[in-house]
């Protein structure tokens, strides 16, 4: 059951991430969707703490792993830095980490 749940959650996470990428493109919001996706994923993973291991594996690793995006986050930071906007890159990096940790802590406190 865990394997099937993992695949289903990963599929759903992938679809949600693709929809968020479309939002970025449609509204010319270069980093907003990535930030929102990653902070939401951190919140949900924090909130799921205490769940059974099979649930954490299927939804946490499968679904949220497919939903969140570390590689896009890093690529965006690199692109911003290459444009000479190093302060913006550092702000985006710092903001994502701070908001992600806060979101995970809030999620954990609600679990």
WOFEN-V196538 format. One line per field, one symbol per residue. burial: + if it has 16 or more other C-alpha atoms within 10 Angstrom, else -. A space follows every 10 residues. Layout:
burial = ???
This chain:
burial = ----++-+++ ++++-++--+ +-++------ --++++++++ +++++++++- ----++++++ +++++++++- --+--++--+ --------+- -++--++-++ ++++++++-- -
